[in-house]
Each structure stands twice: as C-alpha cells, then as structure tokens.
Amino acid sequence: MLRIARSFLQPSIASALFPRCLASASGDAIAELVKRRPRRPKNSYMLFAEDVRGQLKDEFPHLKPGELTLLLSDQYRALSEARKQDYKVRADELLAEFRLAKDRFMRDLDEAQKQELVEFERRQKEKKKSRVVMGGQKVDDGRPKRPLSAYALFISDYFGSEDMKSLKDLKTPMTDRMIKAGEKWKTLSDEEKEDYRMKANESRTKYEEELRIWKEHQPVLPKKALSPYNIFVKELFMSGALDGENMKVKDKMAAAATRWKELTDDEKTDYKRKAADDKERYEKDVSEYEAKYGPLKTGKEMVPKKPLGPFAVFTQEVAETGQFADKEAKEVLHEMAEMWRAMTETEKQVYAEKADADKVRYEQEYREWQALKAMREKAAKRRRKTPLV
C-alpha cells in the first residue's frame, strides 16, 4: 500500500494525523474560536471561596494552602441553607447567562468549526488528566491520608460548638466567624493547645507508621546493570582521585575518560568481570520483580494510546480501504471532511459509539499507567537516596 495508506494504518500516525494537519492548516482559526467561546462560570462553592479566601489569608497568614482550603470547605458546609441559597442563585444566574451565550456562539459556527472545537476540548481534557500524580485528579494508590495540624483540628472541633452554631443561626458572615475562631485559638491556654498538639502528634505518628508500611509494599524497580566503563568511573569518583580544586563535573568526566583509554586490556578485564556479575544480579532482580508485579516495561511501552474521536475513527476506516492511496494527505483530509459533512447523524452515530468504546479503553489503561508511573517515580527517588557503595 502506498505512502498515505500506510500512514493511516500506523496507529500512532492515524490518531495524530488529523489533529496535526488541522493545527498546521487552521491553528490561528482555532485559537480565535477558543478566545471567543464563552467561559463556564463558577459554581456556588467557588463564588463563596472567591469572597472569603483573600480575607482568610490576611487573617491567618500562617495557614498552609491545604489548611486554608480545608477551612474554606468546612466553612461552606457550615453555611446556613439561606446563605448557601444566595450563592446557588448567583451561580444559577451566571450559568443561565453562560448557556445563552454558548447557544448563540455555537449557532454562528459551521460544522467544520464545531468539529475543530470538539477536538480541541477533548485534547484539553486529556492534558488535564495527564496532571494526575502531580495535581488534578490523583490516582488512588492506597497512600495514607496526611494528618491535620493542631490548629486545623481545633477549627474542626470549634465549628461544631454551640458558640458557632448560634452564630450560624444568626446568619453571621463566614469571615466574621473565621475571625472569631482565630481569636478563640489565641485565647486558649497552653494546656488546651497542648491537647490539640498531642492529638496532631498522635495522628502524625500513626500516619508515619502507615506510610512506612505502605512504602514497604511498593515495588522497587531493579537497578540497571553498569557497564565496565561506568563501574570504572564510579570507583574513580569514590576514591577521590579526581577531587581537584574548582574542578567541574564535566572536567572530571573528561579526565576519567582519558584514564580509561590509558588502561590496558588486562586492566580492563577486572571491570568487565564486575560488569558481568552486575548484569547477572540485574537479571535476577528483574525475574523476581516480574514474578511479583508482572512484566517490567519501559516508559514508551507503558504509555496508552490516546483515544480517537468519531471523525478520526471514520478517517482511519476510510483510509484502510485504500481508495485514497495515490493522493496527498492534505487532499485526502479535505475529501474525508466533505464525506463526513454529507453523512447523516445516524451514520455518524456508528463512529461516535466506536469512539466512546475507545475512550473507555483509554481511560482504563491511563489509570493503570499513571498508578504504575507514580510507583516507578517513587522507586527511582528511593534508589537515588541510596548511597553508592
């Protein structure tokens, strides 16, 4: 099969060809669409947090971001139904305005522009998911939950007190209640504060023990075998033979390479033997790892293939028929777009269902990959902390 057909038959190229060509052909147009489209408004909680967060940061500058967020969520839950309703009404009004604006915006677009926007939004969602482990929706890998600080424990208790309930019944603004909570903390005696510190320390001790046990059950990746040259350099560095004044690492590496070249074949034999032993050790470690956790894969092997959209599924199936084998990619995509526009919604639904199934497959593989990626990164950190011997 000729060049264009082969490119569509390769999964990695097939899934990327349409978006890439689209970006190169009309990237500016997509950027303009994204700028013009209405932005989804904030929900009731976000509106509340927007009102209160700045004042809380000024009032309690010692709080960490996580503790501040915890307080915000606690305060929102503690709001009276009337106060919550105020925020919900504001949020509903903003949402209604957004929907009207979005309807007007979408009516002004043609089918090609709508498809471009759908593809862009899908890619944005995938990028957001890729922030897992570092941020966003985290993978649940069983890690113990971090304990609260002494102050956070006090706030949790105090907002359930009769004092706070009476203020809540009086519809006292959240900011005023938080200020009162801060003042109350300051008036506590050392003995009362010590109780919360003891509870926090107990929680911390329990957390550290649970974390230690959890870490013991995380897989430690086999440390790769060193080459004869790497073993030579490692021993040379540890001996201190290259510890010259103001000698940079790259200069040390250059000096090590020169010394290696000066060694005779007999002198290198000992390092080759050590490398062979280390390779045997690595193969044994890999066997034990795979027996317990399954095949040891490289990063590229592990990355799941991204899902295709309905139009991309359509283009892939059409390309596999070979009817566009003699045409250039740009011309092929243009003709396929015309074919897609001419299809009925019922005909398109077949490809939409296939795309949905591919999305489910991707999400499952992605969760598994992220969990394993997190464990690999932690294992790599533990290896880096292990002293060279």
N, C-alpha and C positions, 0 to 999 in steps of 0.2 A: 504494500500500500504506500502511496506517495506521502510526501512530507506533511501536508496539513492533516491527513487522516491519521498518520502516526502520532502527531502532536495531540490530537484529541483522544487517542486511545491510551496515552500515558496518563494515569490518574492524576498525578501531581500537576501536569500541564493542563489537563482538561478542566480541573477545578479552578485553575488560576487564569486561564486564557481570556475568558470573557471579562472578568473584573479588570485585568491589567490593560487590555485593549481599550476598554471603556474609559479607564482613568487617563490613558495617554491621549485618547481622542477627545474627551469632553471633561477633563478634570476640573477646568475652570467653571464649567456649567454646573457641575455637581456641587462645587464649593459655594457657588452663588445660591443654589437651591437650599443648601444647608443653612446659609446665613438668613435666608428669607423665611424659612419654615418657623411656625410658632413653637415656642418652648413650653414644655409641660410645666404647669405651676407647682408650687409647694403644697404639700398636704397639711392637715391641721397641726400635726406634731412639729413639722418643720417651721411653720409660722410661729408657733409658740417658742421654739428654740431660738428663732431669729430675734424675738422680742426680749428674751431673758438672758441669752448666753453672754452678751457683752457686759451686762451688769454683774453677772456672777463672776466673770473673770476679773473684774475690777475689785469686787468684794472679797474674793477668795483667790488671790494670785498664787497661793501655794499649792492649789489643786492641780494634779496632773490631768492631761486631756481626757484620759479614760475615766477618772474620777468625776470630772466635770460632766461628761456625757452620762454617767450613771446617775448623777444628781438630776440632770435635766429629765431623764426618762422617769425617775422616781417622782419628780415634781409634776410631770404631766399626768402620770397615773393618779396623783393625789388631787388633781383639779376637780372642782365640783362639776356636775353634769352641765350646769348652766354655763360655766366658763368654757368647758370643752365645746359646748354647742356654739359658742361665739366663734371659736376658731374653725369649727366644722362649716359654719355658714360662710365664713370668709373663704375657706378652701373650696367649697362648692361653687361659690360665685366665680372665683378665678378659674375653676375647671370648666364651667359653662362657657365663659368667655374664650377659653382656650379651644374648646371643641368647635365653637362657631368659627373662630379664626382658622382652625385647621381645615374645616369643611370648605371654607372659601379658598384657602390656599390650594387644596387638592383639586378643586373644580377647575382651577386655572392651568393645571398640568396636563400634558398629553400622556398617553400610555407609556411611551419610552421614558419620559421623565419620572413617572411614578415607579417604573421598574428600577431605574437608577437609584432612586431614593430608598426603595425597599432593600436593595443590595447593600447600600451604604449603611443603613441602620442595622442590618444583620451583621456586617463586619464590625461595627462599633460594639455590638453586644458581645461578640466573640472576644474582642480586645479587653472588654471589661471583665469577662470571665477569666481571662489569662492572668489577671492580677490576684488570683486566688492565693494562697500561701502567704504572699506579702500584704495583701489587702483585699477588700471586696468580700465576696462570699467565700469563707475559708473552708477548706476540706476538713471534715471531722476525722482526724486520725487518732482519736482517743486521748489526746494530750489533756492532762488535768487542768481545770479552770483556775486561773490565777486568783489568789485570795484578796480580800478587801483590806484597805488600810484602817487604822484605828478611827480616823475621822469619818470615813465612809460608813463604817459600822455604826457609829454614833448617829449619823444622819438617818440611816435606815431605821434605827430604833425611834429616834425623836419624831419622825414624821408619822409614826403610829401612836404618839402620845395624845392624851386628852387636850393638852395645850394646843397642839397643831390642829386637832380635829375641830376645836372651837373656832380657830382662825379660818379654817376651811369653810365651816358653816357660815361664817360672816363674810365669805367671799373676799377674803383678804388677798391682794395680788401676790402672785408667786414670788416676785422679787422681795417683797416685804417679809414673806415667810422665810425665805432663804437667809435674809439678813438676820432675822430673829434666831434662826438655827445657828448661825455663826456666832452671834453674841452669846447664846446659851453655851456653846462649846467653850468659849473663853471664860465663862463663869464657873465651869466645873472645877472641882478641887483636884489636886494632883492624884489623890486616891481614886477618884471617879475616872479620871483619864487613864490611870494605870490599868483599870479593869478592861477598858477597850484595847489598850496596848497589849495586854496579856492575851485577849481573845484574838487579836490580829496576829500575834506571835505564834499562838497555837495553830491558827489557820495556816500561817506561813510554814511552820514545821511540818504539818500534815501535807501541805502542798508539795514541799520539797521531797518528802519521802515518796509520795505518789509519783512525782516526776522522776525520781531516781529509778523506781520500779518500772515505770513506763519506758524510760530510756534503755533499760537493760533488755527489754523485749524488742527494741528496734533493730533492724538488720544493719550490721556494719559491713560495708562493701569491702571486698578483698582488695588489699593494697597491691597495685600493679607491680610486676617484677621489674627490676632495674637492669639496664644493660651494663656490660663490663665498664664502659666509659663512665656511666653515671655512678657506679659504685666507686670508681677511682676518684672522681670529683668529690663525692660525698666524704670519703675518708680524708682527702686532702684538705677540705674545708674544716673538718672536725679536728684535724691535727694542729691547726693554727699556722700551718706553713705559709699561708697566703695573707696573714694578718699584717699588712703593711700600713703605715700611716697614710690616712686620706686616700686609701685605695678603694675605688668604686667596685661594685659587684661585677660590672662588665669587664673591668680590668683584671679582676681575679679569675673570671671565666676564661679570658684570653690567655692568662698565664697557665691555667690548668690545661687548656687545650694544647699549649706548647709543650708542657711536660709530658702529656700523654703521647704526643708524637715522638718524643725522645726515648720512650720506653722500647726495649727490645721485645721480640715476640715471646721469649721465655718469661720476661717480666709481666707481660700481659696475660699469660696463661693463668696465673692465680686469680685474676679478676674475672676471666672467662669462667673458671670453675665456680666462683662465688655467684656469678650471674645465672649459671645453670642450676645451682641449688635454689636460688631465689625464684627462678621460673617454676621449679618443681613445687616450691612452697605455695606459689600463687595458684597453680593448677589445682592443688589440693584444697586451698581455701575456696576457690570457685566451685569445686564439686560439692563441698559442704554447704556453701551458700545456696546453690541451686537445688540441692536435696531438700532444703528447708523452705526456701522462698520462691522457687521456680527459676526459669532461665534468667541469666544476667544479661540484660540488654543495654546497648549503647543509647545515648540520648536521641539520635536520629531515628533509631528503630522504635523508640517508645512513643514519639510524638504522633498523636492520632491524626488521621487525615480529616481536614475540615469538611463539613457537610456542603452539599450543593444546593443552590436554590432551585425553584421549579424551572426557570428558564435555562439554567446551567445543565440540569438533568436532560432537558429537551435537546440542547445543542450537542451534548455528548452522544445521545442516542442517534441523532440525525447524522453526526459525523461518522459514526461507526458503520453506517450504511455504505460509505464510500462515494456518495453522489457528488461531494464537493472536493474530491481528491486532487483535481487539477487546478484549483483556484487558490488565490492568496487569502491569508487569514482575514484581512480587513473586509474583503468582498464577501467571504463566507459568513462572517458575523452580520453583515448588513442584510444578506438574503435570509439568514435564520431569524433575524429580528422581524423582518417583514412576514415570514411564515408564522411567527409567534403572534403577531398582532392580528393576523387573519383567523386565528383559531377561536373557537367558542369557549365560554367559561367552563363548559362541561369537559371539553377536550383538555383544557389546561388543568382541570382538577386532577386528572390522572398523574400528571407530573408533580402537582402540589403534594399529593399523597406520598409519592416516592421520595420527595424532598423531606417531608415530615419524618418518614421512616429513617432516612439517612441522618437527620438531626438527632433523633433518639439514639441511634448508634454512636454518633459522635459524642454526645453528652455523657454517655456511659463510659466510653473509652477515655474521655477527657478527665472525668473524676478519678478514674483509676490511675491515669498517668500523673495527675497532679499529686495524688497521695504518695505515689512511689517517688516522684520527683522531690517532694518535701523530705522524705526519709533519706534519699540519696544525698541531698544537700546537708542534712544534719550529720549524716555519717561522714561526709567529707570534712566537715568542721571538726568532728571529733578526731579524725586522722591528723588534721593539721595541728591540733593541740598536742598530739602525741610527740614527745621529744625524740629526736634522731638518736639512734644508738648504733 
